[in-house]
Amino acid sequence: MAKRGAAALVVAFLLIAVITLADAHAPAPAAASPLVCKKAYGVKERETCFAVAQATRLTLKQFLSFNPNINCKNLFIGQWVCLAAVLAA
């Protein structure tokens, strides 16, 4: 009878430990260093993110990394986009 009680306590302890560890949050990743735009461009009529990137010999991935908050579905004439950026010091 005592062995069952001890086993039940061990199982309960392990269950609490697993739940506690599973609920622990991983540390937040370090914030990315902000970029400083070195070359800007004003969007023209009917241009898309892809078209601007292609015309300036950037990949779409590069273009989007220079413009992380851009909404490519809602570009407007005269909107400034970044075509070259460096990490802030």
C-alpha positions, 0 to 999 in steps of 0.5 A: 500500500505504501509503495502505491502511495509513493508511486502516485506522489512521484507520478503527480510530481512528474506531471506537475513538472512537465506541465510547468516546463511546457508552460514556460515561455522561451525568451523573446528573440532579440530585436532585429537591428533597424535598417537605414534607407540609403536609396529611396524611390517614389512609386509610379502609376500601376507599379507593383512591388515586384515591378519596382524590385525587378526594375532595380535589379533586386529580388522580391525578398531583398525589396521586402527586407528593405521595406518590412512594413509595406503593403504590396496590395495597396501601393499608391502613387508617390509612396516612398520605398527603400531600394538600398539599406544598411544596418543602423549603427 
